[in-house]
Amino acid sequence: MSCIRFNTPAQRAQLAAMAPQMLTAAEVAARHPAPPVTPTKIARLRLLAQSENPKIRESVASSYHAPADVVEALAVDPDAGVRAWLARNETTPCDVLRVLARDESETVRGWVALNFFVPADVMAELADDPSPVVRGLAAWKAALADQELVEA
């Protein structure tokens, strides 16, 4: 028995017609829009931010819609995982990132170094961090930025 399959032209045409349509990211987003941010969603984020479960607080820290007061409270959360999620969130305000850049956790400071929206003064501070991991991440990000400038 052969493992080679021979399709007729009609079969190949039918297979091509049944192939899934490839969509761009913008087309997918247009077909599946995110629900609007409502006062109810904000109230739910406030409630979840007070959960005893750190994984639930991490979820709030990763939200692009968390109110400023909730973000500031999560910046001093006792769980380093919550602070790390806040450090990697692109909507975290610069003042909060400045606080997180001085965090006791090397992981949190590392995520601050990788956040695209960190101010230059914070990146300079992280470049001199006591942790070799954080210094390495800051140097790697600076090298990527330099390479992008050269290519542009």
C-alpha positions, 0 to 999 in steps of 0.5 A: 500500500502506498502512502502517496495520495493522488487528488484529482483537479476537482478534489484539489479545487474543492480543498482550496475552496474549503481552506480557512480564510487567513485574516489580519489582526485588524480584521480579527479585532474588527470581528470581535471587538472588546466590550466597552469599559463601563462603570460596572467593570471599573467597580469590579476591578476595584472589588477584585483588587481587594481579593485575598487571592494574589492571582486575582490581584495579578489579573487586576494589575494586568488590566489596562483599565484599572483606575489610578488609585487601584494601580497605586495601591497594587504598587505596594502590594505584599505579593511580588507577583502582583507588583511584577504584573503591574511593572509589565503593564504598558498603561502603568503611569511613569510615577508608579514605574519609578516606585517599582524600579526601587522594589525589593524584588529583582523580578519586579525591577526586571519587568520595569526594565523591560516595560516599553514606557519606562522614562529615561531616568528610570532606565538609567537607574536600572542600568546601575542596579545591584542585580546583574540580571536587572542590569543585563535586562536594561542593557539588552533593552538599550542595545535593542533601542540603539539597533533600532535607531541605526536601522532607521 
